[in-house]
Amino acid sequence: MKTETVENAVLETWTVEEVADAFDRDEIVLIDVRTPQEYMFEHIEGALLMPMSFFRADKLPGQSDKRIVFHCGSGVRSERVARAAIAAGFDRVSHMGGGMAAWKERKQPYIGTNMATGAPQAVTA
């Protein structure tokens, strides 16, 4: 995990492996900040959707039970959202470096779209 101090807060960039392990152990809430269309085409099963264009840091839950980790397609939007959460007063915020592209590159499971039928389908390594 890479950390950066931003004002009085810590911005964490988690690896795919760190996110996958914590998500499997039910220790984090994974929030996808991509568009609804991107999410419908492919997403990490169990990740919640909060598109960057509708992001409201004041509506996020606290992190006393589970940490929040943002992710997007490449890591750019999730970092922007994480920085917005810091600006809104969160003191420790995380996002997944490399986003969905890195998740797929590391052969992690996700829900994709069957191009023949348009139906969702599980995609595994």
C-alpha positions in Angstrom: 0.0 0.0 0.0 1.3 3.4 -0.9 0.4 6.3 1.3 0.4 10.1 0.8 -0.2 12.8 3.3 -2.7 15.3 2.0 -3.3 18.3 4.4 -4.2 16.5 7.7 -5.3 13.3 6.0 -3.9 10.1 4.6 -4.6 9.0 1.0 -4.0 5.3 0.6 -3.5 3.6 -2.8 -4.2 -0.1 -2.4 -3.0 -2.8 -4.8 -5.5 -5.2 -6.4 -4.3 -8.0 -4.2 -4.8 -5.9 -1.0 -8.3 -5.0 -2.1 -9.2 -8.5 -3.1 -8.0 -9.9 0.2 -9.8 -7.3 2.3 -12.9 -7.7 0.2 -12.9 -11.4 0.6 -12.5 -11.0 4.4 -15.5 -8.6 4.4 -13.3 -5.8 5.9 -14.0 -3.1 3.3 -16.8 -1.6 1.3 -15.8 -1.3 -2.4 -17.3 1.7 -4.1 -17.2 1.9 -7.9 -17.1 5.5 -9.1 -17.5 4.8 -12.9 -20.6 5.6 -14.9 -23.7 3.3 -14.6 -23.0 2.1 -18.2 -19.5 1.0 -17.3 -20.8 -0.7 -14.2 -23.5 -2.6 -16.1 -21.0 -3.8 -18.7 -18.6 -5.1 -16.1 -18.1 -4.8 -12.4 -16.7 -6.4 -9.3 -19.5 -8.5 -7.8 -20.5 -6.9 -4.5 -19.1 -3.4 -5.3 -21.5 -0.5 -4.8 -22.0 2.1 -7.4 -21.6 5.8 -6.7 -20.7 7.5 -10.0 -18.1 10.3 -9.7 -20.6 12.7 -11.4 -23.0 12.2 -8.5 -20.5 11.9 -5.7 -21.5 13.3 -2.4 -18.9 12.8 0.3 -21.3 14.0 3.0 -23.6 11.0 2.2 -20.8 8.4 2.8 -21.1 6.2 5.9 -18.5 6.4 8.6 -15.6 3.9 8.5 -15.9 2.5 12.0 -17.0 -1.0 10.9 -15.5 -1.2 7.4 -13.1 0.8 5.4 -14.2 2.4 2.2 -12.1 1.8 -0.9 -13.0 3.6 -4.2 -12.2 2.2 -7.6 -12.8 3.1 -11.2 -11.5 2.0 -14.6 -7.9 3.0 -14.3 -7.4 4.7 -10.9 -7.7 8.3 -12.0 -11.3 9.0 -11.1 -11.1 7.0 -7.8 -8.2 9.1 -6.8 -10.1 12.3 -7.6 -13.1 11.0 -5.5 -10.7 10.1 -2.7 -9.3 13.6 -2.7 -12.8 15.0 -2.7 -13.6 12.9 0.4 -10.5 14.3 2.1 -11.6 17.9 1.2 -14.9 17.1 2.8 -13.3 16.1 6.1 -12.4 12.4 5.9 -9.0 11.8 7.5 -8.1 8.5 5.9 -9.3 7.6 2.4 -8.4 4.7 0.1 -8.6 3.9 -3.6 -7.4 1.0 -5.7 -4.5 1.8 -8.0 -5.0 0.7 -11.6 -8.8 0.3 -11.3 -10.8 -2.3 -13.1 -8.1 -2.7 -15.8 -5.6 -3.8 -13.1 -8.3 -6.1 -11.5 -8.8 -7.9 -14.8 -5.1 -8.0 -15.6 -4.5 -9.8 -12.2 -7.2 -12.3 -13.2 -9.6 -11.4 -10.4 -13.2 -12.5 -10.8 -15.9 -10.0 -12.0 -19.3 -9.8 -13.6 -19.0 -9.2 -17.3 -21.4 -9.1 -20.2 -22.0 -12.1 -22.5 -21.6 -10.4 -25.9 -23.8 -13.0 -27.6 -26.8 -12.6 -25.3 -26.2 -9.3 -23.5 -26.7 -11.1 -20.2 -24.4 -10.7 -17.2 -22.0 -13.5 -16.6 -19.4 -14.4 -14.1 -15.8 -14.1 -15.4 -13.1 -15.9 -13.6 -9.4 -16.5 -14.1 
